[in-house]
Amino acid sequence: MTDHEGMQATVEGNTLVVRIDDGKANALSHERIDAVHAMLDRAETEASAVCFVGRPGMFSAGFDLKVMQAGPAAGTKLVRAGGELLMRLYVHPQPTVAAVTGHALAAGALFVLACDTRWGPSDVPAKIGLNETAIGLSMPEFGAALAGARLAPRAFTRAVVQAEIFDPPGARDAGFLDRIVPADELEAGAIAEAQRLGELPAPAYRATKRRVRGALAEGVLERLDDDLQSFVQP
């Protein structure tokens, strides 16, 4: 087991299970972003799939507010690091599953969108969505691209431009989640699903995922400098 930045990782069967619990908002700081990169590196050598599990009531509230409020340069640097991580996660060659145990907002919701399969709770009053507009941030291209690829078209404007926040049934209908189950079944079910997906032929999964998603990720990363020059912060 490894334990770093409020994240514990264990190999369970064929799956690297990453449990995220800092006792607070599970915010995406530079240190946690680096830790997720390390977890993905580990998964490629020790496992066939990855499952991210939040703590009860909280998956992630997004980027670290202390950094975002430290000034435009600090905020932009963190957003860049987050965008690079999310694009890596989106094209990670192995199956990725998110057990969305509670709130997933802003970059936390984008993390969910970047995972292949997303399970959430049917009986927890979680808030899931992209609240950037509501808190005075513009949506970076990597966020809009993920939303465009994963959300239902009818929900895109409401979710991305108008910052609508969804409960788990609404998040499933909008495309943030694939399945909702009772909270006491969520972690075990999501891990079992990751293990099932990890049994698929790895070369075919990797090649198909890259073919389907590679162009989007490469294009976003090529334009990241220009995109962040017009990034709006409060």
DARAPE-V630057 format. One record per backbone hydrogen bond with DSSP energy under -0.5 kcal/mol. NH is the residue of the N-H (numbers start at 1). CO is the residue of the C=O. If there is no record, write none. Layout:
nh->NH co->CO
nh->NH co->CO
This chain:
nh->2 co->9
nh->4 co->7
nh->7 co->4
nh->8 co->19
nh->9 co->2
nh->10 co->17
nh->12 co->10
nh->12 co->15
nh->13 co->11
nh->15 co->12
nh->16 co->49
nh->17 co->10
nh->17 co->15
nh->18 co->16
nh->18 co->51
nh->19 co->8
nh->19 co->17
nh->20 co->18
nh->20 co->53
nh->21 co->6
nh->21 co->19
nh->28 co->62
nh->29 co->27
nh->33 co->29
nh->34 co->30
nh->35 co->31
nh->36 co->32
nh->37 co->33
nh->38 co->34
nh->39 co->35
nh->40 co->36
nh->41 co->37
nh->42 co->38
nh->43 co->39
nh->44 co->40
nh->45 co->41
nh->45 co->42
nh->46 co->42
nh->47 co->43
nh->48 co->14
nh->49 co->14
nh->50 co->95
nh->51 co->16
nh->52 co->97
nh->53 co->18
nh->54 co->99
nh->55 co->58
nh->57 co->101
nh->58 co->55
nh->59 co->103
nh->60 co->103
nh->61 co->25
nh->64 co->28
nh->68 co->64
nh->69 co->65
nh->70 co->67
nh->71 co->68
nh->75 co->71
nh->76 co->72
nh->77 co->73
nh->78 co->74
nh->79 co->75
nh->80 co->76
nh->81 co->77
nh->82 co->78
nh->83 co->79
nh->84 co->80
nh->85 co->81
nh->86 co->82
nh->87 co->83
nh->88 co->84
nh->89 co->85
nh->90 co->86
nh->91 co->87
nh->92 co->88
nh->92 co->89
nh->95 co->48
nh->97 co->50
nh->98 co->117
nh->99 co->52
nh->100 co->98
nh->100 co->119
nh->101 co->99
nh->103 co->57
nh->104 co->127
nh->105 co->60
nh->106 co->129
nh->108 co->105
nh->109 co->106
nh->110 co->106
nh->111 co->107
nh->112 co->108
nh->113 co->109
nh->114 co->110
nh->115 co->111
nh->115 co->112
nh->116 co->96
nh->117 co->96
nh->119 co->98
nh->120 co->179
nh->121 co->100
nh->122 co->181
nh->126 co->124
nh->128 co->126
nh->128 co->166
nh->129 co->104
nh->130 co->164
nh->131 co->129
nh->135 co->131
nh->135 co->132
nh->136 co->133
nh->137 co->132
nh->138 co->232
nh->140 co->138
nh->144 co->140
nh->145 co->141
nh->146 co->142
nh->147 co->143
nh->148 co->144
nh->149 co->145
nh->150 co->146
nh->151 co->147
nh->152 co->174
nh->155 co->152
nh->156 co->152
nh->156 co->153
nh->157 co->153
nh->159 co->155
nh->160 co->156
nh->161 co->156
nh->161 co->157
nh->162 co->157
nh->164 co->158
nh->166 co->128
nh->171 co->167
nh->172 co->168
nh->173 co->169
nh->174 co->170
nh->175 co->171
nh->176 co->171
nh->177 co->171
nh->178 co->118
nh->179 co->118
nh->181 co->120
nh->185 co->182
nh->186 co->182
nh->186 co->183
nh->187 co->183
nh->189 co->185
nh->190 co->186
nh->191 co->187
nh->192 co->188
nh->193 co->189
nh->194 co->190
nh->195 co->191
nh->196 co->192
nh->197 co->193
nh->198 co->194
nh->199 co->196
nh->200 co->197
nh->205 co->201
nh->206 co->202
nh->207 co->203
nh->208 co->204
nh->209 co->205
nh->210 co->206
nh->211 co->207
nh->212 co->208
nh->213 co->209
nh->214 co->210
nh->217 co->213
nh->218 co->214
nh->219 co->215
nh->220 co->216
nh->221 co->217
nh->222 co->218
nh->223 co->219
nh->224 co->221
nh->227 co->223
nh->228 co->224
nh->229 co->225
nh->230 co->226
nh->230 co->227
nh->231 co->228
nh->233 co->231
